Amino acid sequence: STPVAGTSAAAQKTVQVALSKRGVPYVWGATGPNSFDCSGLMQYAAAQAGVKIPRVAADQYQGLPKVNPADIRAGDLIFPDAQFNNGNPGHVMMYIGNGQCVEAPRTGDVVKVVNLPRGYHASRPPYP
């Protein structure tokens, strides 16, 4: 896939790894490589790029630097308002650029690309 302007090599690799898992089944609590839950996919993809992030969505939001939604870049973690739970989010997806995200959505579904939600909060893994 093509690199996204303004992102580090580690962020680009994280996005590429997450996208490479399209079609893999969602399994609650799964951390890969053959099934994932939402935060497991984020942690797995980041780890493949040498970046450590917390395991669960709430910790990924609370423990990483916040990003203004106007300033998101590919590789940033997106926490939709619908599952934000007053700062204790129950779902996370990864921004991949061009108004799209990759996510492991729910039981019975698979890793896929979706549109960026209208309302969300964001955090950024510690990409070098």
MMTF fields as JSON, N, C-alpha, C and O atoms, coordinates in Angstrom:
{
  "mmtfVersion": "1.0.0",
  "mmtfProducer": "UNKNOWN",
  "numBonds": 511,
  "numAtoms": 512,
  "numGroups": 128,
  "numChains": 1,
  "numModels": 1,
  "chainsPerModel": [1],
  "groupsPerChain": [128],
  "chainIdList": ["A"],
  "bondAtomList": [4, 2, 8, 6, 12, 10, 16, 14, 20, 18, 24, 22, 28, 26, 32, 30, 36, 34, 40, 38, 44, 42, 48, 46, 52, 50, 56, 54, 60, 58, 64, 62, 68, 66, 72, 70, 76, 74, 80, 78, 84, 82, 88, 86, 92, 90, 96, 94, 100, 98, 104, 102, 108, 106, 112, 110, 116, 114, 120, 118, 124, 122, 128, 126, 132, 130, 136, 134, 140, 138, 144, 142, 148, 146, 152, 150, 156, 154, 160, 158, 164, 162, 168, 166, 172, 170, 176, 174, 180, 178, 184, 182, 188, 186, 192, 190, 196, 194, 200, 198, 204, 202, 208, 206, 212, 210, 216, 214, 220, 218, 224, 222, 228, 226, 232, 230, 236, 234, 240, 238, 244, 242, 248, 246, 252, 250, 256, 254, 260, 258, 264, 262, 268, 266, 272, 270, 276, 274, 280, 278, 284, 282, 288, 286, 292, 290, 296, 294, 300, 298, 304, 302, 308, 306, 312, 310, 316, 314, 320, 318, 324, 322, 328, 326, 332, 330, 336, 334, 340, 338, 344, 342, 348, 346, 352, 350, 356, 354, 360, 358, 364, 362, 368, 366, 372, 370, 376, 374, 380, 378, 384, 382, 388, 386, 392, 390, 396, 394, 400, 398, 404, 402, 408, 406, 412, 410, 416, 414, 420, 418, 424, 422, 428, 426, 432, 430, 436, 434, 440, 438, 444, 442, 448, 446, 452, 450, 456, 454, 460, 458, 464, 462, 468, 466, 472, 470, 476, 474, 480, 478, 484, 482, 488, 486, 492, 490, 496, 494, 500, 498, 504, 502, 508, 506],
  "bondOrderList": [1, 1, 1, 1, 1, 1, 1, 1, 1, 1, 1, 1, 1, 1, 1, 1, 1, 1, 1, 1, 1, 1, 1, 1, 1, 1, 1, 1, 1, 1, 1, 1, 1, 1, 1, 1, 1, 1, 1, 1, 1, 1, 1, 1, 1, 1, 1, 1, 1, 1, 1, 1, 1, 1, 1, 1, 1, 1, 1, 1, 1, 1, 1, 1, 1, 1, 1, 1, 1, 1, 1, 1, 1, 1, 1, 1, 1, 1, 1, 1, 1, 1, 1, 1, 1, 1, 1, 1, 1, 1, 1, 1, 1, 1, 1, 1, 1, 1, 1, 1, 1, 1, 1, 1, 1, 1, 1, 1, 1, 1, 1, 1, 1, 1, 1, 1, 1, 1, 1, 1, 1, 1, 1, 1, 1, 1, 1],
  "groupList": [{"groupName": "SER", "atomNameList": ["N", "CA", "C", "O"], "elementList": ["N", "C", "C", "O"], "formalChargeList": [0, 0, 0, 0], "bondAtomList": [1, 0, 2, 1, 3, 2], "bondOrderList": [1, 1, 2], "singleLetterCode": "S", "chemCompType": "L-PEPTIDE LINKING"}, {"groupName": "THR", "atomNameList": ["N", "CA", "C", "O"], "elementList": ["N", "C", "C", "O"], "formalChargeList": [0, 0, 0, 0], "bondAtomList": [1, 0, 2, 1, 3, 2], "bondOrderList": [1, 1, 2], "singleLetterCode": "T", "chemCompType": "L-PEPTIDE LINKING"}, {"groupName": "PRO", "atomNameList": ["N", "CA", "C", "O"], "elementList": ["N", "C", "C", "O"], "formalChargeList": [0, 0, 0, 0], "bondAtomList": [1, 0, 2, 1, 3, 2], "bondOrderList": [1, 1, 2], "singleLetterCode": "P", "chemCompType": "L-PEPTIDE LINKING"}, {"groupName": "VAL", "atomNameList": ["N", "CA", "C", "O"], "elementList": ["N", "C", "C", "O"], "formalChargeList": [0, 0, 0, 0], "bondAtomList": [1, 0, 2, 1, 3, 2], "bondOrderList": [1, 1, 2], "singleLetterCode": "V", "chemCompType": "L-PEPTIDE LINKING"}, {"groupName": "ALA", "atomNameList": ["N", "CA", "C", "O"], "elementList": ["N", "C", "C", "O"], "formalChargeList": [0, 0, 0, 0], "bondAtomList": [1, 0, 2, 1, 3, 2], "bondOrderList": [1, 1, 2], "singleLetterCode": "A", "chemCompType": "L-PEPTIDE LINKING"}, {"groupName": "GLY", "atomNameList": ["N", "CA", "C", "O"], "elementList": ["N", "C", "C", "O"], "formalChargeList": [0, 0, 0, 0], "bondAtomList": [1, 0, 2, 1, 3, 2], "bondOrderList": [1, 1, 2], "singleLetterCode": "G", "chemCompType": "PEPTIDE LINKING"}, {"groupName": "GLN", "atomNameList": ["N", "CA", "C", "O"], "elementList": ["N", "C", "C", "O"], "formalChargeList": [0, 0, 0, 0], "bondAtomList": [1, 0, 2, 1, 3, 2], "bondOrderList": [1, 1, 2], "singleLetterCode": "Q", "chemCompType": "L-PEPTIDE LINKING"}, {"groupName": "LYS", "atomNameList": ["N", "CA", "C", "O"], "elementList": ["N", "C", "C", "O"], "formalChargeList": [0, 0, 0, 0], "bondAtomList": [1, 0, 2, 1, 3, 2], "bondOrderList": [1, 1, 2], "singleLetterCode": "K", "chemCompType": "L-PEPTIDE LINKING"}, {"groupName": "LEU", "atomNameList": ["N", "CA", "C", "O"], "elementList": ["N", "C", "C", "O"], "formalChargeList": [0, 0, 0, 0], "bondAtomList": [1, 0, 2, 1, 3, 2], "bondOrderList": [1, 1, 2], "singleLetterCode": "L", "chemCompType": "L-PEPTIDE LINKING"}, {"groupName": "ARG", "atomNameList": ["N", "CA", "C", "O"], "elementList": ["N", "C", "C", "O"], "formalChargeList": [0, 0, 0, 0], "bondAtomList": [1, 0, 2, 1, 3, 2], "bondOrderList": [1, 1, 2], "singleLetterCode": "R", "chemCompType": "L-PEPTIDE LINKING"}, {"groupName": "TYR", "atomNameList": ["N", "CA", "C", "O"], "elementList": ["N", "C", "C", "O"], "formalChargeList": [0, 0, 0, 0], "bondAtomList": [1, 0, 2, 1, 3, 2], "bondOrderList": [1, 1, 2], "singleLetterCode": "Y", "chemCompType": "L-PEPTIDE LINKING"}, {"groupName": "TRP", "atomNameList": ["N", "CA", "C", "O"], "elementList": ["N", "C", "C", "O"], "formalChargeList": [0, 0, 0, 0], "bondAtomList": [1, 0, 2, 1, 3, 2], "bondOrderList": [1, 1, 2], "singleLetterCode": "W", "chemCompType": "L-PEPTIDE LINKING"}, {"groupName": "ASN", "atomNameList": ["N", "CA", "C", "O"], "elementList": ["N", "C", "C", "O"], "formalChargeList": [0, 0, 0, 0], "bondAtomList": [1, 0, 2, 1, 3, 2], "bondOrderList": [1, 1, 2], "singleLetterCode": "N", "chemCompType": "L-PEPTIDE LINKING"}, {"groupName": "PHE", "atomNameList": ["N", "CA", "C", "O"], "elementList": ["N", "C", "C", "O"], "formalChargeList": [0, 0, 0, 0], "bondAtomList": [1, 0, 2, 1, 3, 2], "bondOrderList": [1, 1, 2], "singleLetterCode": "F", "chemCompType": "L-PEPTIDE LINKING"}, {"groupName": "ASP", "atomNameList": ["N", "CA", "C", "O"], "elementList": ["N", "C", "C", "O"], "formalChargeList": [0, 0, 0, 0], "bondAtomList": [1, 0, 2, 1, 3, 2], "bondOrderList": [1, 1, 2], "singleLetterCode": "D", "chemCompType": "L-PEPTIDE LINKING"}, {"groupName": "CYS", "atomNameList": ["N", "CA", "C", "O"], "elementList": ["N", "C", "C", "O"], "formalChargeList": [0, 0, 0, 0], "bondAtomList": [1, 0, 2, 1, 3, 2], "bondOrderList": [1, 1, 2], "singleLetterCode": "C", "chemCompType": "L-PEPTIDE LINKING"}, {"groupName": "MET", "atomNameList": ["N", "CA", "C", "O"], "elementList": ["N", "C", "C", "O"], "formalChargeList": [0, 0, 0, 0], "bondAtomList": [1, 0, 2, 1, 3, 2], "bondOrderList": [1, 1, 2], "singleLetterCode": "M", "chemCompType": "L-PEPTIDE LINKING"}, {"groupName": "ILE", "atomNameList": ["N", "CA", "C", "O"], "elementList": ["N", "C", "C", "O"], "formalChargeList": [0, 0, 0, 0], "bondAtomList": [1, 0, 2, 1, 3, 2], "bondOrderList": [1, 1, 2], "singleLetterCode": "I", "chemCompType": "L-PEPTIDE LINKING"}, {"groupName": "HIS", "atomNameList": ["N", "CA", "C", "O"], "elementList": ["N", "C", "C", "O"], "formalChargeList": [0, 0, 0, 0], "bondAtomList": [1, 0, 2, 1, 3, 2], "bondOrderList": [1, 1, 2], "singleLetterCode": "H", "chemCompType": "L-PEPTIDE LINKING"}, {"groupName": "GLU", "atomNameList": ["N", "CA", "C", "O"], "elementList": ["N", "C", "C", "O"], "formalChargeList": [0, 0, 0, 0], "bondAtomList": [1, 0, 2, 1, 3, 2], "bondOrderList": [1, 1, 2], "singleLetterCode": "E", "chemCompType": "L-PEPTIDE LINKING"}],
  "groupTypeList": [0, 1, 2, 3, 4, 5, 1, 0, 4, 4, 4, 6, 7, 1, 3, 6, 3, 4, 8, 0, 7, 9, 5, 3, 2, 10, 3, 11, 5, 4, 1, 5, 2, 12, 0, 13, 14, 15, 0, 5, 8, 16, 6, 10, 4, 4, 4, 6, 4, 5, 3, 7, 17, 2, 9, 3, 4, 4, 14, 6, 10, 6, 5, 8, 2, 7, 3, 12, 2, 4, 14, 17, 9, 4, 5, 14, 8, 17, 13, 2, 14, 4, 6, 13, 12, 12, 5, 12, 2, 5, 18, 3, 16, 16, 10, 17, 5, 12, 5, 6, 15, 3, 19, 4, 2, 9, 1, 5, 14, 3, 3, 7, 3, 3, 12, 8, 2, 9, 5, 10, 18, 4, 0, 9, 2, 2, 10, 2],
  "groupIdList": [1, 2, 3, 4, 5, 6, 7, 8, 9, 10, 11, 12, 13, 14, 15, 16, 17, 18, 19, 20, 21, 22, 23, 24, 25, 26, 27, 28, 29, 30, 31, 32, 33, 34, 35, 36, 37, 38, 39, 40, 41, 42, 43, 44, 45, 46, 47, 48, 49, 50, 51, 52, 53, 54, 55, 56, 57, 58, 59, 60, 61, 62, 63, 64, 65, 66, 67, 68, 69, 70, 71, 72, 73, 74, 75, 76, 77, 78, 79, 80, 81, 82, 83, 84, 85, 86, 87, 88, 89, 90, 91, 92, 93, 94, 95, 96, 97, 98, 99, 100, 101, 102, 103, 104, 105, 106, 107, 108, 109, 110, 111, 112, 113, 114, 115, 116, 117, 118, 119, 120, 121, 122, 123, 124, 125, 126, 127, 128],
  "secStructList": [7, 7, 7, 7, 6, 6, 7, 7, 2, 2, 2, 2, 2, 2, 2, 2, 2, 2, 2, 2, 6, 6, 6, 7, 5, 5, 7, 6, 6, 7, 5, 1, 1, 1, 7, 5, 7, 2, 2, 2, 2, 2, 2, 2, 2, 2, 2, 2, 6, 6, 7, 7, 7, 7, 1, 1, 2, 2, 2, 2, 2, 2, 6, 1, 7, 3, 3, 7, 4, 4, 4, 7, 7, 6, 6, 7, 3, 3, 3, 3, 4, 4, 4, 7, 4, 4, 4, 7, 7, 1, 7, 7, 3, 3, 3, 3, 3, 6, 6, 3, 3, 3, 3, 7, 7, 1, 6, 6, 7, 5, 7, 3, 3, 3, 3, 7, 7, 1, 1, 3, 3, 3, 3, 7, 7, 7, 7, 7],
  "xCoordList": [0.842, 0.0, 0.88, 2.073, 0.31, 1.103, 1.264, 0.331, 2.427, 2.646, 1.726, 1.343, 1.384, 0.513, 1.386, 2.202, 1.221, 2.03, 1.896, 0.809, 3.003, 2.972, 3.012, 2.899, 3.172, 3.225, 4.6, 5.289, 4.986, 6.283, 6.247, 5.178, 7.426, 7.512, 6.808, 6.152, 6.931, 6.27, 4.757, 4.06, 4.237, 2.789, 2.324, 1.286, 3.094, 2.734, 2.725, 1.821, 3.737, 3.793, 2.607, 2.022, 2.24, 1.101, -0.169, -0.941, -0.384, -1.553, -1.506, -2.515, -0.34, -0.218, -0.52, -1.193, -0.017, -0.276, -1.767, -2.346, -2.392, -3.829, -4.626, -5.535, -4.284, -4.994, -4.759, -5.627, -3.595, -3.297, -4.187, -4.255, -4.866, -5.727, -7.195, -8.06, -7.482, -8.86, -9.373, -8.674, -10.611, -11.227, -11.011, -11.654, -10.107, -9.85, -11.014, -11.486, -11.482, -12.663, -12.415, -11.328, -13.479, -13.516, -13.781, -14.705, -12.957, -13.205, -12.906, -11.806, -13.888, -13.7, -12.494, -12.364, -11.595, -10.413, -9.234, -8.166, -9.398, -8.337, -7.315, -7.664, -6.049, -4.956, -4.142, -3.021, -4.693, -4.054, -3.18, -3.065, -2.563, -2.641, -3.82, -4.033, -4.598, -5.658, -7.068, -8.029, -7.204, -8.479, -8.157, -7.11, -9.064, -8.813, -10.095, -11.183, -9.96, -11.006, -10.488, -9.379, -11.281, -10.925, -9.564, -8.703, -9.378, -8.122, -6.966, -5.812, -7.27, -6.226, -5.607, -4.397, -6.44, -5.931, -5.009, -3.954, -5.4, -4.575, -3.226, -2.178, -3.26, -2.028, -1.124, 0.088, -1.709, -0.946, -0.265, 0.93, -1.029, -0.482, 0.651, 1.688, 0.458, 1.5, 2.746, 3.866, 2.551, 3.693, 4.526, 5.751, 3.864, 4.597, 5.494, 6.454, 5.184, 6.0, 6.936, 7.587, 6.997, 7.899, 7.373, 8.148, 6.051, 5.447, 4.579, 3.713, 4.817, 4.044, 2.875, 3.051, 1.667, 0.488, -0.276, -0.093, -1.13, -1.902, -2.826, -3.071, -3.332, -4.126, -5.578, -6.081, -6.267, -7.708, -8.021, -7.24, -9.165, -9.531, -9.475, -8.929, -10.03, -10.048, -8.627, -8.349, -7.72, -6.326, -5.613, -4.73, -5.997, -5.402, -5.802, -5.026, -6.995, -7.397, -6.759, -6.137, -6.915, -6.48, -4.963, -4.444, -4.241, -2.802, -1.941, -0.717, -2.557, -1.789, -2.135, -3.219, -1.21, -1.475, -2.733, -2.938, -3.569, -4.795, -4.457, -3.467, -5.287, -5.12, -6.416, -7.502, -6.3, -7.472, -8.02, -7.251, -9.328, -9.869, -9.49, -9.415, -9.248, -8.851, -7.422, -7.028, -6.639, -5.219, -4.869, -3.694, -5.869, -5.556, -4.704, -4.796, -3.868, -3.002, -3.187, -3.665, -2.808, -2.868, -2.087, -0.977, -2.683, -2.083, -2.629, -2.407, -3.351, -3.966, -5.138, -5.769, -5.415, -6.519, -7.763, -7.709, -8.866, -10.142, -11.134, -11.322, -11.764, -12.73, -14.08, -14.302, -14.992, -16.263, -17.066, -17.102, -17.704, -18.54, -19.591, -19.902, -20.144, -21.226, -20.803, -21.641, -19.503, -19.004, -17.977, -17.142, -18.031, -16.989, -17.151, -16.163, -18.387, -18.642, -17.907, -17.245, -18.023, -17.416, -15.93, -15.474, -15.176, -13.733, -13.289, -12.107, -14.218, -13.886, -14.385, -15.295, -13.76, -14.323, -14.359, -13.478, -15.411, -15.572, -15.219, -15.328, -14.794, -14.421, -13.325, -13.268, -12.453, -11.376, -11.191, -11.384, -10.817, -10.481, -9.243, -8.85, -8.636, -7.423, -7.677, -8.209, -7.292, -7.404, -6.363, -5.201, -6.771, -5.834, -5.677, -4.961, -6.355, -6.273, -7.514, -8.303, -7.674, -8.777, -10.15, -11.051, -10.319, -11.623, -12.041, -13.228, -11.066, -11.386, -10.612, -9.55, -11.185, -10.573, -10.601, -11.397, -9.722, -9.79, -10.171, -9.685, -11.053, -11.529, -11.845, -12.073, -11.851, -12.408, -13.713, -13.687, -14.856, -16.069, -16.787, -17.011, -17.156, -17.996, -18.05, -17.679, -18.514, -18.688, -19.54, -20.575, -19.104, -19.828, -19.382, -19.845, -18.48, -17.99, -16.493, -15.905, -15.881, -14.456, -13.773, -14.433, -12.459, -11.68, -11.99, -11.942, -12.311, -12.703, -12.444, -12.185, -12.523, -12.366, -13.754, -14.677, -13.878, -15.144, -14.862, -13.709, -15.913, -15.756, -15.465, -15.937, -14.685, -14.42, -15.749, -16.558, -16.003, -17.278, -17.367, -16.346, -18.584, -18.777, -18.227, -17.562, -18.504, -18.043, -17.099, -17.408, -15.942, -14.967, -13.949, -13.829, -13.228, -12.035, -10.866, -11.074, -9.643, -8.492, -7.285, -7.137, -6.422, -5.129, -4.083, -4.403, -2.81, -1.719, -0.713, -0.156, -0.473, 0.599, 1.942, 2.105, 2.91, 4.22, 5.104, 6.142, 4.68, 5.457, 6.778, 6.811, 7.882, 9.176, 9.243, 10.255],
  "yCoordList": [-1.189, 0.0, 1.243, 1.161, 2.366, 3.58, 4.3, 4.332, 4.866, 5.606, 6.823, 7.392, 7.203, 8.364, 9.53, 9.393, 10.67, 11.851, 12.227, 12.152, 12.63, 13.131, 12.064, 12.373, 10.805, 9.753, 9.108, 9.049, 8.623, 7.968, 6.589, 6.058, 6.022, 4.666, 3.675, 2.752, 3.847, 2.943, 3.053, 2.039, 4.27, 4.444, 3.791, 3.131, 3.977, 3.368, 1.851, 1.198, 1.28, -0.178, -0.66, -1.695, 0.066, -0.31, -0.379, -1.332, 0.629, 0.642, -0.542, -1.22, -0.793, -1.894, -3.24, -4.084, -3.441, -4.703, -4.845, -5.905, -3.78, -3.845, -4.164, -4.993, -3.505, -3.754, -5.169, -5.741, -5.739, -7.104, -8.133, -9.283, -7.732, -8.648, -8.548, -9.147, -7.792, -7.731, -9.146, -9.979, -9.398, -10.703, -11.685, -12.734, -11.356, -12.222, -12.045, -10.925, -13.138, -13.023, -12.262, -12.295, -11.572, -10.963, -12.069, -12.865, -12.112, -12.992, -12.174, -11.643, -12.072, -11.277, -11.788, -12.987, -10.851, -11.201, -11.676, -11.938, -11.796, -12.341, -11.268, -10.115, -11.672, -10.74, -11.147, -10.672, -12.013, -12.367, -13.599, -14.176, -14.01, -13.353, -13.796, -13.241, -14.795, -15.333, -14.928, -15.28, -14.195, -13.591, -12.446, -12.437, -11.487, -10.271, -9.748, -9.967, -9.043, -8.117, -6.732, -6.609, -5.69, -4.365, -3.891, -3.496, -3.934, -3.428, -4.388, -3.967, -5.68, -6.659, -6.4, -6.545, -6.014, -5.676, -4.467, -4.455, -3.445, -2.236, -2.582, -2.163, -3.354, -3.702, -4.572, -4.357, -5.551, -6.433, -5.649, -5.816, -4.794, -4.034, -3.117, -3.03, -2.442, -1.564, -2.362, -1.94, -3.516, -4.339, -4.784, -4.866, -5.076, -5.493, -4.374, -4.631, -3.127, -1.972, -1.559, -0.516, -2.392, -2.114, -1.082, -0.495, -0.853, 0.162, -0.528, -1.335, -0.206, -0.799, 0.105, 1.3, -0.484, 0.242, -0.671, -1.888, -0.098, -0.926, -1.911, -1.787, -2.889, -3.973, -3.605, -3.948, -2.916, -2.703, -1.274, -0.354, -1.098, 0.189, 1.337, 2.398, 1.139, 2.228, 2.662, 3.858, 1.692, 2.027, 2.647, 3.488, 2.229, 2.817, 4.284, 5.096, 4.626, 6.029, 6.785, 7.83, 6.256, 6.972, 7.068, 8.042, 6.051, 5.983, 6.553, 6.586, 7.001, 7.533, 9.004, 9.447, 9.77, 11.192, 11.404, 10.716, 12.357, 12.679, 13.479, 14.209, 13.326, 14.035, 14.774, 14.202, 16.046, 16.797, 16.119, 15.83, 15.862, 15.206, 15.879, 15.211, 17.193, 17.891, 17.544, 17.819, 16.935, 16.685, 15.209, 14.85, 14.342, 12.913, 12.577, 13.203, 11.556, 11.036, 9.525, 8.905, 8.945, 7.493, 6.839, 7.256, 5.814, 5.113, 5.555, 4.89, 6.687, 7.135, 6.224, 5.626, 6.133, 5.317, 6.188, 7.299, 5.668, 6.395, 5.695, 4.48, 6.5, 5.979, 6.63, 7.78, 5.906, 6.501, 6.996, 6.35, 8.148, 8.71, 7.711, 7.67, 6.902, 5.981, 4.978, 4.497, 4.659, 3.714, 4.368, 3.677, 5.707, 6.415, 6.276, 6.292, 6.143, 5.884, 6.848, 6.42, 8.148, 9.169, 8.942, 9.084, 8.591, 8.438, 7.032, 6.803, 6.078, 4.67, 3.871, 3.051, 4.13, 3.604, 2.085, 1.398, 1.585, 0.153, -0.305, -1.491, 0.628, 0.238, 1.165, 2.344, 0.597, 1.369, 0.905, -0.268, 1.841, 1.558, 2.382, 3.264, 2.108, 2.823, 3.649, 3.148, 4.921, 5.778, 5.349, 5.139, 5.218, 4.803, 5.872, 5.67, 7.021, 8.082, 8.12, 7.176, 9.214, 9.373, 9.143, 8.63, 9.521, 9.4, 7.981, 7.702, 7.074, 5.671, 5.125, 5.628, 4.071, 3.376, 1.877, 1.391, 1.15, -0.308, -0.704, -0.127, -1.703, -2.126, -3.615, -4.232, -4.174, -5.499, -5.215, -4.962, -5.253, -4.644, -5.397, -4.824, -6.661, -7.341, -8.828, -9.245, -9.614, -11.053, -11.307, -10.668, -12.237, -12.567, -11.753, -11.985, -10.794, -9.949, -10.183, -10.994, -9.476, -9.64, -8.275, -7.239, -8.291, -7.061, -6.451, -7.131, -5.144, -4.495, -2.999, -2.438, -2.371, -0.921, -0.287, -0.748, 0.781, 1.504, 2.999, 3.426, 3.786, 5.237, 5.737, 5.17, 6.801, 7.468, 7.904, 8.511, 7.608, 8.05, 9.576, 10.263, 10.097, 11.553, 12.136, 13.172, 11.468, 11.965, 10.961, 9.771, 11.43, 10.513, 11.284, 12.505, 10.537, 11.014, 10.245, 9.228, 10.725, 10.071, 10.119, 11.032, 9.111, 9.108, 8.597, 7.969, 8.884, 8.526, 7.631, 8.016, 6.43, 5.6, 6.313, 7.234, 5.889, 6.563, 6.15, 5.513, 6.52, 6.196, 6.955, 8.143, 6.257, 6.969, 7.947, 8.624],
  "zCoordList": [0.0, 0.0, 0.0, 0.293, -0.32, -0.469, 0.874, 1.676, 1.116, 2.352, 2.429, 1.407, 3.629, 3.835, 4.267, 5.178, 3.622, 3.929, 5.402, 5.974, 6.006, 7.363, 8.436, 9.622, 8.035, 9.042, 9.055, 8.037, 10.236, 10.376, 9.724, 9.422, 9.514, 8.962, 9.877, 9.393, 11.195, 12.136, 12.032, 12.083, 11.887, 11.73, 10.428, 10.396, 9.36, 8.08, 8.185, 7.664, 8.864, 9.028, 9.85, 9.531, 10.901, 11.737, 10.897, 11.008, 10.059, 9.176, 8.215, 8.017, 7.614, 6.652, 7.304, 6.712, 8.54, 9.254, 9.542, 9.306, 10.052, 10.356, 9.088, 9.116, 7.98, 6.72, 6.209, 5.551, 6.505, 6.049, 6.74, 6.306, 7.809, 8.57, 8.153, 8.791, 7.084, 6.58, 6.318, 5.741, 6.754, 6.54, 7.676, 7.717, 8.607, 9.763, 10.753, 10.947, 11.38, 12.246, 13.548, 14.124, 13.985, 15.311, 16.319, 16.154, 17.369, 18.51, 19.756, 19.905, 20.658, 21.87, 22.636, 22.883, 23.018, 23.789, 22.966, 23.52, 21.653, 20.797, 20.428, 20.173, 20.405, 20.12, 18.887, 18.704, 18.052, 16.788, 16.909, 17.991, 15.808, 14.495, 13.632, 12.554, 14.092, 13.227, 13.629, 12.946, 14.723, 15.127, 16.08, 16.728, 16.154, 16.934, 17.541, 17.008, 18.684, 19.077, 18.692, 18.173, 18.943, 18.418, 18.929, 18.143, 20.236, 20.792, 20.56, 20.486, 20.444, 20.13, 18.771, 18.598, 17.792, 16.461, 16.53, 15.895, 17.299, 17.414, 18.048, 17.557, 19.146, 19.853, 18.973, 18.926, 18.28, 17.406, 16.284, 16.042, 15.602, 14.478, 14.945, 14.288, 16.064, 16.596, 16.96, 16.67, 17.595, 18.016, 16.82, 16.914, 15.683, 14.486, 13.972, 13.244, 14.349, 13.969, 15.111, 15.043, 16.164, 17.28, 18.266, 19.022, 18.264, 19.124, 20.169, 19.833, 21.434, 22.527, 22.891, 23.132, 22.93, 23.402, 24.359, 24.327, 25.209, 26.148, 25.43, 24.231, 26.183, 25.606, 25.306, 24.235, 26.219, 26.034, 25.584, 25.828, 24.929, 24.329, 25.336, 25.031, 26.529, 27.52, 27.866, 27.958, 28.059, 28.378, 27.181, 27.348, 25.966, 24.767, 24.64, 24.136, 25.089, 25.067, 26.227, 26.032, 27.419, 28.62, 28.741, 29.287, 28.229, 28.441, 27.335, 27.461, 26.254, 25.12, 24.912, 25.292, 24.304, 24.063, 23.218, 22.218, 23.626, 22.905, 21.646, 21.604, 20.64, 19.375, 19.074, 19.173, 18.706, 18.272, 17.011, 16.094, 16.946, 15.752, 14.431, 13.401, 14.449, 13.224, 12.803, 11.67, 13.717, 13.461, 13.331, 13.4, 13.143, 13.08, 11.861, 10.805, 12.059, 11.0, 10.935, 11.885, 9.812, 9.666, 10.802, 11.132, 11.389, 12.515, 13.862, 14.873, 13.882, 15.136, 15.495, 14.623, 16.792, 17.281, 17.415, 17.941, 16.934, 16.888, 17.816, 17.756, 18.674, 19.646, 19.348, 19.727, 18.669, 18.26, 19.465, 20.512, 19.297, 20.364, 20.844, 22.034, 19.929, 20.289, 21.365, 22.127, 21.43, 22.436, 23.358, 23.942, 23.494, 24.255, 25.771, 26.504, 26.238, 27.665, 28.593, 29.539, 28.323, 29.194, 29.465, 30.599, 28.424, 28.573, 28.901, 29.159, 28.896, 29.133, 27.924, 28.04, 26.743, 25.493, 25.44, 25.957, 24.795, 24.605, 23.205, 22.895, 22.35, 20.984, 20.478, 20.829, 19.641, 19.032, 17.591, 17.272, 16.735, 15.342, 14.99, 15.755, 13.859, 13.461, 12.211, 11.22, 12.265, 11.088, 10.066, 10.414, 8.802, 7.75, 6.672, 5.692, 6.856, 5.861, 4.983, 4.959, 4.268, 3.306, 3.928, 3.265, 5.204, 5.835, 6.151, 6.315, 6.239, 6.492, 7.684, 8.049, 8.281, 9.413, 9.15, 8.347, 9.836, 9.86, 11.282, 12.254, 11.385, 12.699, 12.705, 11.665, 13.927, 14.191, 14.936, 16.14, 14.241, 14.793, 15.903, 16.97, 15.695, 16.685, 16.354, 15.257, 17.307, 17.105, 15.867, 15.676, 15.03, 13.807, 12.613, 11.496, 12.835, 11.749, 11.584, 12.299, 10.645, 10.345, 10.313, 10.237, 10.371, 10.238, 8.881, 7.856, 8.886, 7.636, 7.706, 8.77, 6.535, 6.412, 6.433, 5.761, 7.219, 7.359, 7.277, 7.35, 7.125, 7.131, 8.544, 9.529, 8.623, 9.891, 10.484, 9.783, 11.776, 12.361, 12.411, 12.427, 12.436, 12.49, 13.776, 13.762, 14.891, 16.184, 16.819, 16.88, 17.296, 17.886, 18.71, 18.614, 19.515, 20.201, 19.585, 18.924, 19.799, 19.185, 20.11, 20.922, 19.97, 20.651, 19.673, 18.664, 19.998, 19.086, 19.795, 20.824, 19.248, 19.789, 19.699, 18.899, 20.52, 20.544, 19.366, 19.547, 18.166, 16.969, 16.997, 17.318, 16.657, 16.613, 15.449, 15.269]
}
